[in-house]
């Protein structure tokens, strides 16, 4: 491998830890290496793990950006544009080093497919960029399937003792496909079928239903904005029409748009546009305002669901 | 929104929702809009903004108290117009709540736009 390729290669290891000691030792060693290299660094992990890393680093923690991933990355779909690219793009010179832990033991079964797809898409989003992203996995508490998926979404694996190996299971596209799961219609949803003429009416319908289901305040505006983007997209690119459905489920409002379009770009909504670019923010807005976004796309059409806590 | 969905290319969007844009009365330079700013009214909004940019000198005003809704692309058009002005700023008066929300999301700290509530 030439020096140039090495400098520009994206590095994406998974760290499998079993104890707090292993976690602290490996993450702190990773960050100290970055300090030695003078690399800009960010750490986005769940709150308690942030504390472990800060304590382990001591005064070396100064100058590192720390984010609680359970907030910044609540919706895994916004981690690439907002957290990872947000940091990498702000430091365009030289390599940046990030710890990102998007999957923790409390992630729900509804969230997990979007989490796995996010981990897979990191490889596409940073291909050829001088970025290193270490993703810790709690081998003690996470489901074995999650650990198996992490070996498919990461080209490099690091054990709790720091042994590094190449993943022979690495095949990130397979995880994107596997979790492109059919989203069965909800039985008790309020639905509205729309064409181009109905875009203002479908927004009003969404607002009224969201209020009925208990949504209030600024998040009502977020519902309206996100519904406007998805329904407009159906009309302009998704066959000219679609169906919006809303319901409540496990303390969350769910809004779903079905249309005849097909999502061809797996990174749609995760690629931050240039500041002066006119378009390209619609699906990203849906990711920014939501707690979770699930997508199923096939030749028969596309379903996008976004979730907001009530 | 970009074109993540593809079914034989973009279709024209028929319109029922309206947007009326007129010059501000009095001596102030700028525009007043009424209606909604969305895919259905995109051409008239973008045309009004290019006109605003062409006449811009120092400070331009955009009065939006009769606009009930603006989408992401509508805010984007305003932000990009303001960023491309040679100097000065755009004062947006009484915008619908989506406007400051979207500005803060995608253009935090954009000093070319002042929002007056």
Interface residues (C-beta under 8 A of the other chain):
Chain A: X196 X197 X199 X200 X203 X218 X221 X222 X224 X225 X228 X229 X232 X233 X234 X235 X236 X237 X238 X239 X240 X259 X260 X261 X262 X263 X264 X265 X268 X269 X275 X276 X277 X278 X279 X280 X281 X282 X283 X285 X288 X302
Chain B: X1 X2 X3 X4 X5 X6 X7 X10 X11 X13 X14 X15 X16 X17 X36 X38 X39 X40 X69 X71 X72 X73 X76 X77 X80 X83 X84 X97 X98 X101 X102 X105 X106 X107
